[in-house]
């Protein structure tokens, strides 16, 4: 699975996008989900194939489970 998963909790969206622009040459793929103030949710991903997207989601799930569900 992923070597390193870091949380962006508490980070402002503008900071995330700014960091992405500054480090664009280091980014292989992006997956994003946006919760709008009107309650709508939009989501998408970059040029990553569906298998790599699934691995990204599994890495996030594993991180969450390790941090919050396992004692």
Secondary structure, 3 states (H helix, E strand, C coil): CCCCCCCCCCCCHHHHHHHHHHCHHHCCCCEEEEECCCCCEEEEECCCCHHHHHHHHHHHHHHHHHHHCCC
